[in-house]
Amino acid sequence: MTKADLAALVAEKGLTKKQAMEAVEATFEALKEAMTKGEKIQLVGFGSFQVRAKRARKGRNPQTGSEIIIAARKVLKFKPGKALQQAVNSQA
């Protein structure tokens, strides 16, 4: 599903396609800003997004076998909500 597909689904609920696309864009922008600040986002019934810090660590180059340092970084973690998990598993 693309952003345009999502906007089309939102438009079916009573908005124009332009309004729906603006709503989807605004939602994604708000989510991105919150995650950039390191805030946790909880969407009841859907799940939660959280930015976590990973520390630097030692790794190994698989081609040469030499040891390298993997830099510290931030990663995004998504944990699905109970309702979403049940909906996905009931479709299987």
N, C-alpha and C positions, 0 to 999 in steps of 0.2 A: 504494500500500500504506500502510495506517495502522498506528499503534502496536498497535492491537488485532489487526489481521491478522498482524502479526509475532509477537505473543504467542501467537496461535492456532497458528502454524506451529511455534513452540518447544514448545508444549504437546503437539503430535503426536509429539515425540521422547521422551515419557515423563514429563512433568511435568503437574501439574494446571494449569488455566487461571490460577488465582490465583498459583501459584508462577511460572508463565511470565511473567505480567504484572509481578510483583515483580522478576524477573530482568532483564527488558527495561528497566524503570524504573531499576533500579540501574545497569545498563550505561550508559544515556543520562546519568544523573546523574554518573557517574564521568568520562565523556567531556567533559561540560560543565564540570566542575570543572577538569580538566586543561587544557582550552582557555582557560578564564578566567585561569589562571595563566600562559598563554603557552607551555605545553609542546607539543612535537610528538608526535603519536600515530601510531604505525606498526602497522598490522594486516597481518601477512604474508599474502599471497594476496588481500588486499582493496584496500589502499591506505593513504595517509597523509594526515592532517589537520595543517595548520600555520597558526598565527596570524601574519599579517604586518602590519607597520605601513606605512601609506601617508602620505606627508608632505602638508602643505597645498600647494595649487597654485592657479594662476589658471585660471578658467573663463570662459565667456561665456553669458549668459542668451540663449537662442535667440529669445525673443519680442521683447526690446528691443535685443539686441546689446550691452548694457552688460557690462563686465567685473566678475566677482565672485570672491571668494576661496572655494575649496572647502576646508573644514576638514580637518585631519589626522584619520585614523581607523584602526581596525584592521579587517582583513578576514580571512575564513577561506578558506584555499586547500585544495582536495582534489586529490590526484594519485592516480589509480587504479593499482593494482598490475598487474604483467604478467599474472597469472592472470585477474584480473577483466577486463582489457582484451581478452584473448583470448576469454574466455567471451562477452562482449558482442558482439564482432565475429563470432564463429562462428554466432551466432543470426541474423545479418542475411541 
